[in-house]
Amino acid sequence: MTWRSLVRAFIQDRWDVGTEFRIDNLYAELGMFERAYPHNHHVREKLRQVIQLLRDDGEILFLDDAGLYKRLR
């Protein structure tokens, strides 16, 4: 499973389309991501990167500088 597919699945499992969420919600599950990629020592940074990619793909919408997003699809 790729980082993108893991984060996408996490978002889809927890929030319906149109629902807002914070990146802190992903950070709260940091252990799950660390277990999936035990050799990655920069998990928070990777999560931010993947969120930006999902935003660029039109799957989520960036709402503010405080880490608020909305699931689009």
Secondary structure, DSSP 4 states (H G I P E B T S, - for coil): --HHHHHHHHHHHH--TT-EEEHHHHHTTHHHHHHHSTT-S-HHHHHHHHHHHHHHTTSEEEEETTTEEEE--
